[in-house]
Amino acid sequence: MLKIGWFSTGRDEAARQLLQAAQDKTRRGDLNGRISFVFSNREPGEAKESDLFFELVRSYNIPLVCLSHKKFETAGEGKEWRIKYDREVDKRIEPFAPDLCVLAGYMLIVSEELCQKYDMINLHPAPPGGPTGSWQEVIWTLIQHRADTAGAMMHVVTPELDRGPAVSYCLFSIKGEPFAEYWRKENKDMLFRLIRQHELAREFPLIIMTLQALSRGEVSIKDKRVVDAQGKLISGYDLSRKVDEEVKKSLR
């Protein structure tokens, strides 16, 4: 059974919904694993949304580990505070010995030491080899380059931001309907909104299906590289079809 460490700032409703989705899958036996702890870089009382997130974690009887990064940020200089912070984080999560850590709405960049010690995965709103940066930057780059496809990937967290090996991914065309009309009209604002809408609808299914695939051994992380069930090195597990099917179900 996969022991999962769940990292989240807990800053909004989406953070709660994602945790609920993962917990529901584990309870039903659709995910051969369990969330062994939840870590947050906020502490109780810092924000209303994160307090709601903590209440949800406690309702599941999942161990909650909190350490506010603000205590380190105000006392440190440059990158030094990040290193000290993550060393303290490590002390607190090490006893749980997670097989995998998932960054699920975690709003800090993980230090080199921490991501080298643990296998960590993170969502990036672009296909493998696609644009880096925030989801806004990714979409504008796709529009600027008149890309044929958009998508999202779950990737191994490495010191090189957004460039770790892809664990899984999903793709979708942005040249057919309903996008074609707005390409013709050069309506970039509408294209931006549509691409984001379609990418966002795929995020939760991709994250959950990736955890399922990892828990079943369909894909694995070995020495920070991604391999299939036969141990063959791959450049990501294509979940496009399965994710599209799940998106269609949600729209019915």
Order of alpha helices (4+ residues) and beta strands (2+ residues): beta-alpha-beta-alpha-beta-alpha-alpha-beta-alpha-beta-alpha-beta-beta-alpha-alpha-beta-beta-beta-alpha
